[in-house]
Structures are given as structure tokens and as C-alpha cells.
């Protein structure tokens, strides 16, 4: 008897990799398991949409030269954001 294949994510998997897996397999939810194979939670398609939006926004800021790799425009003041740009 053939064993079924289940798609899941590990707790150490990068969130962008999880988003790619959800998109690739057209999933609504993906289980998250720890190192022992025990399910510790799920990632929903709504979570993935937020991940994709955040990454796209970050990429746009980087392309515009408005944010550095370790900078966060939301926490910085107006003068620091202007200086970064």
C-alpha cells in the first residue's frame, strides 16, 4: 500500500519558503510541525497574503533607496527616513 504524501512546514522554515509552498500546491492551510514531527500550528492563506504584501513593500522601499537592509521606516522618525533616502 502506497503511503500518502503530506505537505507540511517545519518551525525553522523561512516564511517566504512557506508562502511559496502554499502557492505551489494551491493550499488554504499548511500544518507546521516541530523537529519531532508534532504539529504545533498552521499557516493560513491569509497569513501568506500578509507575508507577500510585507515582502513586496520592503522590496519597493529598497529599490527606491528609502530603506536599508536593517532599517525600519515605521520605527524611525521623519528626519532619519529623509536621511536614509
C-alpha positions in Angstrom: 0.0 0.0 0.0 1.4 3.4 -1.0 1.8 5.9 1.8 0.2 9.2 1.2 2.4 12.3 0.9 1.5 15.3 3.1 2.8 18.8 2.6 3.9 20.5 5.8 6.3 23.1 7.0 8.9 23.0 9.8 9.1 25.6 12.6 12.5 26.5 11.2 11.4 27.1 7.6 11.6 30.7 6.4 8.2 32.3 6.0 8.8 33.1 2.3 9.5 29.4 1.6 6.2 28.6 3.4 4.4 31.1 1.2 6.0 29.6 -2.0 4.8 26.1 -0.9 1.3 27.3 -0.2 1.2 29.0 -3.7 2.8 26.0 -5.5 0.3 23.4 -4.1 -2.7 25.8 -4.0 -3.3 25.2 -0.3 -5.6 27.1 2.0 -3.7 25.9 5.2 -0.4 24.2 5.8 0.5 22.5 9.1 3.6 23.4 11.0 5.5 20.7 12.8 8.4 20.8 15.2 11.6 18.7 15.0 9.8 15.7 16.4 7.1 15.7 13.8 4.5 17.0 16.2 2.0 19.6 14.8 2.4 22.9 16.6 0.2 25.1 14.5 -1.0 26.1 11.0 -0.3 28.8 8.5 -3.4 30.0 6.6 -3.6 31.6 3.1 -4.4 34.9 4.9 -1.1 34.7 6.7 0.6 34.1 3.4 -1.0 37.1 1.8 0.3 39.3 4.6 3.8 37.8 4.1 3.7 38.5 0.4 2.5 42.1 0.9 5.1 42.8 3.5 7.9 41.4 1.3 6.7 43.4 -1.7 6.6 46.6 0.3 10.1 46.0 1.7 11.4 45.4 -1.8 9.8 48.6 -3.1 11.4 50.6 -0.3 14.8 49.1 -1.0 14.5 49.8 -4.8 13.6 53.4 -4.0 16.6 53.7 -1.7 14.2 54.6 1.1 15.2 51.9 3.5 18.4 50.0 4.3 18.7 46.3 5.0 18.4 46.7 8.8 16.3 49.9 8.8 12.6 50.1 9.5 10.7 53.2 8.3 7.8 52.6 10.7 10.0 53.0 13.8 12.3 55.8 12.5 11.4 59.4 12.6 10.9 61.7 9.6 14.4 63.1 9.7 16.0 59.7 9.9 13.9 58.5 7.0 14.8 61.5 4.9 18.5 61.0 5.8 18.3 57.3 4.7 16.7 58.3 1.4 
